[in-house]
């Protein structure tokens, strides 16, 4: 296939697309529920990522995940410090994962139960809350690492560029700004003739508050973009975010691009200007300890390490809380890996070929949350075009 800048290779959004009554939310199947065993199988963690983890640790993780999910987090906005105290410290626990311990948490290199908290506290206090408050008795003698993340918030460069590469400011016309992750193509007709941009639901679909055909602009509105002069795509599909208790696997959406307004490369700072690079097109499941990178609207090119996998917890969207499971957690090597506005960035393994492994959508306290890229491509029914 030739360069995506050629209009002849892809269908162009029709002039009346924005007037269509087709909604993105009904244009595809929603994430599988617990009653669909065949569909759920697609969300089983890659076995390799859990290699070397004891059964006791896996069982304790599952028990704490279930206890956290049963907590009510449907309130809009953030918990106050007072509310954290009023709930006996239980609301202080934001998420749980399996990760590498810090020095002193256990034998070097041995996985531990990673507990993410909003406010600083001790391992002893967290263990007390988990065992007595949440009823997870198996956590009484498990090796535990406490990571202060604050609350995990869905995160909101900056210049106009044509054709637009991955890593720059983009957004639904009513959203502040996020990041254009990369390009993709649908797996079946008619979507296999559409050039699609990949980013988050909360970036391209305004956290479910959007319909098929809505304008997507580059740069995003916060960075000076406006409709129609800066339009590069229309909203094509999104995975709805379940607020208040339903299970979420990804925060993801696609926009149908005008082919001459985007490009398949990603951008990074180089010298006094910018340069372009390509990432791989075959998604891989994240593995504990991998060195990874991303290009984003706010922090540009950064490097970090996957410190936790199979993270489950609550993410604050401002309009409500979403419960996510099976996510990856990245910590920056020097400074933050991401910041507000980097949502939608593709995270790739820092090795030859740059295989894509995650889609960034939230962060807090120096930690970044991302969805496994194989889940993203499965639920949106796309192949990456990078």
N, C-alpha and C positions, 0 to 999 in steps of 0.2 A: 504494500500500500504506500502511496506517495505521501509527501509532506502534508500535514493537516491544514496547512494554509491554503490548499487548493480547494475551491468550492465544489469542484466536480466530484470529489470523493464521498461527500456526505450530504444527506438531506438537510436543507435549511429550514429553521422554524418558520412556519407559515405566518403570513401577516395577520391572520385572524386567530392565531394561537392563544393570545391573551384573552380572547372572548369565549374560549371553549368552556363548556360547563363540566368537562371532565375534571374531577378533583384528583390531586396526586395521591390522596389517602386511599382512594378506591381503585387505583390503576394497577394494583399488585396485591399479592397475598401478604397479610400481616405476619409478624414473627410467630413461630409455632408456640402453641400453649402446651401445658403439661399433658393434655389428653392425646396429643399427636406424637406417638413414640417414634414413628418413622422420621418425622421432621426434626424432633429433638435430637436424634442421633447426629445431625449435622453440627450440633453445638457441644459435642463432647470434646473436652480439652485434648489437644494433641498429647498422646501418651508420653512422648519423648520429653515434653516440658515438665512432667512430674517424675521423671526418673530420679531415683535416689531418695525419694521422700517416703518416710515411714508411714505405715498404716495409721498409727496413733495420731500423727500430725495431720494427715488427710481427714480423718474422722473428726478431729477437734475443729479443723477449719470448717467442715461442713456443718457441724453443730452450731458454731458461732455465727456462720452465715445465715442459718435458718432463724436464729434468735434475733439477729439484727433486722432481718426482713420483716419480722412480726411487729417491729416498732412502728409507731405512727409518725411519719415524717411528711404529712401532706400540707402542713402549714406553709404559707407563702413567706419568703424571706428567711433570714438567718435566726438561729437560736441565740439568745443572749447568754452571757456567762452565767447569769443568775439561773436561767432555766436549766443549764447544764448541771448546776449544783442541786437544784430542786429535784432532779430526776436521779439523785444518788450517783451521778457520774455515768449513768448508762447512755445518756444522749451525747456524752463526750466521745464515745466510740463511733467513728465515721465509716470504718470499713475494715475488712480483714483480707489477708492474702498470705501466700507462701513465698518467702523470700530469703535472702542471705542475711545473717545476723550481723550486728555491729560487734566490735571487739568487746569481749566479756559476756556476750549473750549465750555463748556455747562454743563448741569446738570450731576452729576456723574452717570456713567453707561449708559448714553443715547448715541445711535449711532450718529456719525457725518459723514460728507463727508470727507474722507481721500484723500488728494491730495499729491502725491509724486513728489518731485522736485529734480533737479540735483544740484543746487546751493542754499545756504542758502538765505532765503528771508522771508518777513513778511506775515501774513495772509491777511493784507490789500492789499498788492501788488499782491498776488495770486488771491484774489477775483477780483481785477481790471482786471487782465489778463483774467480770466475766463469769466467775464461778458462782458467786452468791446472788448478784443482781440479775444475770441473764441465764443462770442455771446450767452453764456448760461445765460440768464437773471434771471432764477430762483435761481441762486447761490448768488444773491445779499443779501439775508437775511437768508441763510441756515447756520446752525452750521457747522463750517469747522475746520479740523485739518490738518496742513501742516507738512509733514514728509520729512526730507532731506535724500534721499537715494543715491544721485549721480545717474549715469546711471545704469540701471540693465544690468549686463553682464552675459552671459551664463558661468557658472563656469567650468574651466578645470579639517592598514593601508597601507602603502607603500611597505610592505614586501611581499615575495612570500610565499604562504601557500597552502597546499593540504591536503584534499579537501578544496577549497576556500569557505569561508562563506560570507554572505552579509556584507557590510560595509568596504570592502577592495579595494585596487587599481585595476582597470581594464581598458581596453580600446581597441578600434580598433587599429590595428597595426600601423596606421599612426597618431593616436591621442596621445596627451601627457599623460593624465591619468584622470580618473573619478572614480566613485564608483559603485561597484556591489550592486544593491539594494536588490533583493531577487530572489527567484526562482518561476517559474510558469509553467503551462502546457496549451497547446492549447485546445480549447473547442470542436474541431471537428477533424475527421480523415483527414490527417495523423498526424496532430500536437498534438493530444491528447496522442501520444506515445513519444513525444519529451520533454525532460527536458530543460526548457528555463530559461535563466537569464534575469532579467528585469533591464534596466537602461535607459539613455537618448539616443535620436538620436545623439546628438552631442558628446556622449561618444562612443557608439558602431557603429554608422553609419557615423561618420565624417561629420556631418551636411549635410546629403544627398549625400555626395561624396563617395559612397560605393555601392557594389552590394552583392547580396546573395552569401554566401560562403566565404566572406572575413574573415581573421583571427582576433580573439579576444584573447588578451593575458592578463595574470595575473602574476605579476603586470603590470601596464601600461608602455608604452615606457619611460615616464619621470622618472619612478621609477626603471628602469633597465631591464624591460621585453623585450623579443625579440621573434621573430618567427623563427623556429617552437618550440623551447624548452619550451616556456612558454604558448603555446596555450591551452586554456581551452574550446573554443567554436568557432562557425562560426556565422556570421551575418545571422539571420533568417528572420527578418521582422522589418520595421520601419514605423512610421507615418511621411511623408515628412513635413519638415518645410517650410511654405510659407513665402518667403521674399518679402518685398516691399509693403505690403498692404493686402494680403490675410489673412483671419482669422485663427489663430492657437488656438487649445484647449489643446494640450499636446506637450511635447518634450519627445518622448518615443521610445524605440526599444527593441527587444529581440534577444538573441543569443542562438543558439542550442548547448547545453553543452554535453561534454563527462561526463556521470553520476558519474564516479569515481574521477572527478577533481573538483567537487563542492559539497556543502552541504546546507541544508535548513536553518540552524541556522544563526544568525547574531553575530558579534563579538563586544566586548567592553573591555576596559582596566580594569584589576582587580589586585590589589596589584602590584607586580613587573612583572606581565605577562598579560595574556588575558583570558577571559572567553566567553562562548557562551550563547545565549538566543534565544527564539522563539517569533515571533509576530503572530498576528491573520491572518486568510486567507480571511475574509469577509470584503471588502472595505466599508468604511463609508464616507459620505459627511462631509467636515470640517465645524465646527461651531465656530462662533465668541467667543473668550475668552478661548477656550480649551487649556489646558496644553499638549504639545506634545514633542516628542523626536525623535532622529534619530541617526544612526551610520554611519559615513562617513570616507573616506580615510584620510582627512586632520585634521578635528577637533574632530574626533572620536565620542564618545557618548556625546550629548549635549541635553539640555532641553530649551524649549522656549514656547511662547504663540502665538496663532493665534490672530493677532491684526487687520486684515482686511480680508474680503472675497469679492468675486466678483470683484477682481482687474482686470482692463483692462489697458494695456499700451504696450510700446515698449521695446523690449529686444535686446541688441547689441550682435551679434555673431561674430563680427570681419569681416565676409564676407558679412554682411548685417544685416538689422533690421527685426525682426519678431514681428507682432502685435498679442498679446495674450488677451483672454477674460476669465472671470470667474475663475481666479486663486485665491489662498490663499496666505496670507503674514504672515510670522512668525518673531518674534523678540526674540532674546536670553534673558534669564533671567539674566545672569551675563556673559558678553562677547558676542561675536558673536555666533549665532546659527550655521552658516556655513561659509566656506571659499572656495577659488578656489580648485577644486579637489573633493569637496563633491557632485558634480552633479551626480544624479542617486540614491542618498540615498532615502530610503523609510521613510516617516514621519508617525509616529503612535501616537495615543492618549495615553497619560500617565495615564493609568488605567489598571485594571486587564484585561488580554487578549491582550493588546496592539493592538487594531484594526487599520489597516493601513488606512490612510486618504489622503496622498499626495505623489507625486513624485517630489523631489527637482530638480530644474534645473537652477536657476539663483539667483543672489543676488547683493546687493550694499548698502553701507552706514549703515550696521548693520541690514538690512532687507533681508529676504530670500523669494523667490518666488517658489511656487510648484503648480503642477496641481492636481486637485481632483482625488484620486485613482479610483473611479468608472468610470471616463472618460477614464483613462489609460487602464483599463482592457477591457472596451467596445471597444475602437478603435483598440487595439491589438488582441482582441478576445481570451483572456486568462483568466484562473483562477489562483489565487496565490497558490503556493505550499510551505507553510511555516510551 
